[in-house]
Amino acid sequence: MPNIWYDVSAVTDVRPMITLFSREDRRRILYGSDGVDAMYFHGQYAAMGRAWQYVDVSRFNLQFPHCDGRPILAIYEQLLSMKHAAEIAQWSKDDIQDLFWRNAVAALGVRFGDDAAPAPLASERSQATYARAKQLIPGGTQLLSKRPEMFAPGLWPTYACEARGCEVIDLDERRFIDMTTSGIGSCLLGYADPDVTAAVQRRIALGSMSTLNAAEEVELAELLIELHPWAEQVRYARSGGESMAIAVRIARAATGRDKIAFCGYHGWSDWYLAANMNPARASDRLQGHLLPGLAPNGVPRGLAGTALPFTYNRLQELEQLVTRHGSELAAVVMEPTRSADPELGFLEGVRELCDR
């Protein structure tokens, strides 16, 4: 119900604050102080049906022989509960600014000064942030797969301020259902899964980094091998590109060979981009492998001729590579399937060539 707004004035219990800050639309929560009688008493509110009253040391004979019995002003209790709730709900600095004034400014259409600029139109905040990013970050993003130009230049939402389940909220408060990559395929349980969040918070509270190893990596390795009985050991990597670089190095080390036959996209490592190191400046050899036009700038020239592409579902192309370079091939790198189904016999044929 998008027309519901929340006013946190006079709420001094952290528990409803946590629920509100964690579960509801944080762009519709307004700071309120009830700067009349309510904030001048000492104590805490208690709900009494439709009415309310406050616990005040001057109204009740409260005895605290072991400490100072005077409660702090309710306004400070409210701010303290808001602070704790915001930390638990993992609010950003922008979220807190929104709570204290931006949400009210947006709701009431406030303008500052006679010559104040009009409020930004939808998507302007996201696009303005991306324009800043392109001045500070090579390519604008840390991951090529998240670059807005890959989808809809000038229109793609670019930045998320919140993501829960399958829903993403951008900087301009627009809500989207994520039907693209779901965190580049990593969020199998959806965004902000409560069990995952609780586990991460527990680990952070215990210290997330140390000179010593984390015992959990052994437990995870055992679980992964149980789930994938074809594997004998586990090596962790931070990204798909890094895992592919590790796999190629292992294949080259195990075989003593340098050349790799591949199809599809496998990152930006030297071994892969070497496919475009053509002395005669031939056409883009990565054309048709998801991302064309990847320049091999900075790749050692000695890697020229070590990355040999073939087309998915064209077994004869791989057969030609094996015939020409079979004794020099360390591995065949490919995905079993991506955007097209394998034709009958294709995967079996690749497997037979590799075995041979």
Residue, then its C-alpha position, 0 to 999 in steps of 0.5 A: m500500500p504505497n500511500i502509507w507513511y510512518d511517523v516515529s515521533a515519541v517511539t522510544d522502544v527499539r523493538p518496533m523500530i527494528t521491525l519498521f526499519s527492517r521490513e517497511d519502505r524506508r523511503r516512507i518513514l518520517y522523523g518526528s519529535d513531538g516537540v510539545d509536552a511529550m518530549y519534555f518528560h523523563g521516561q518511556y511511552a507505553a501503549m494502553g489500548r487506543a490511549w497512551q501514557y508515559v512512565d515518569v519518575s515524578r508521577f510514580n514512586l520509583q526507587f532505584p537504590h543502586c543507581d540514579g533513578r532519573p530516566i533520560l529525556a524521552i527525545y534522547e531515548q527515541l534517538l538512541s532506539m533509532k540509532h540502534a535500529a538503523e545499525i541492525a537494519q544496516w541503513s546507509k548514511d543516505d537512508i538516515q538523511d532520508l529519514f530526518w529530512r529528505n523523505a519529508v521534502a519529497a512528500l511535501g514538495v519542499r523547495f529551498g529558496d525562490d530560485a531553488a532548482p526543481a526536484p530531480l526527475a525519476s532516474e536522474r539521481s541514478q544517472a547522475t551518480y553513474a556520471r560521477a562514477k565514470q570520472l572515478i572508476p575505469g569503465g564506470t563499474q567494477l564488473l563488466s556484467k553490471r555496466p549499464e551500457m550492456f543493457a540500456p544506456g542512459l535508462w538502466p537504473t544502475y544503482a540499488c539502494e536496497a534489494r530484498g527477495c527478487e525486488v530491487i529499489d534504485l536511488d530514485e525509489r523505483r521498484f524493479i523485479d530482477m529478472t536479469t542476473s540475480g547478483i550475477g547468478s550468486c543469489l540463489l536464495g534471493y536478496a537479503d535472505p534472513d538466514v544468510t544475513a544472520a550468519v554474516q552478521r554473526r561472523i562479522a561480530l566475531g571478526s571477519m578476518s584474521t591471521l589464522n584460517a577460518a575453520e568454516e572453509v574446511e566444513l564448506a569444502e567437505l559439503l561441496i565435495e559431497l554435493h559434487p562427487w566428481a571433485e576430489q578437492v576444493r579451491y576457492a576463488r573470488s570471481g568467475g574470471e579468477s576461477m577460470a584463470i586458476a583452471v587454465r593454469i592447472a591444466r597447463a601445469a598438469t599437461g605441460r602444454d600451452k594452448i587452450a581451445f575454447c568457446g564462449y565468454h570466460g572473463w578478461s584474463d590474459w589467457y582468454l584475451a590472447a585470442n585477439m592477438n593477431p599479428a595480421r590484425a585479423s577480424d575479432r576472433l572473440q566475435g560470437h563469444l558473448l562479448p566481442g571487441l575485447a582488446p588485448n592491450g597489455v596481454p604479453r605478445g608471447l601468448a599469441g596463438t595460445a587461445l583457439p576459439f571454436t563455435y558452440n554446437r559446431l563440433q567440426e570446428l573443434e575437430q579441426l583444432v584437435t587435428r591441427h593442435g592436438s598434441e599442444l592442447a592443454a584443455v578445452v574450456m566451455e560451458p555445457t550450455r548457455s543461451a542455446d541448447p546443445e545439438l544432439g551428440f555435440l557434448e558427447g563429441v566434445r567429451e570423446l575428443c577430450d578423452r582421445 
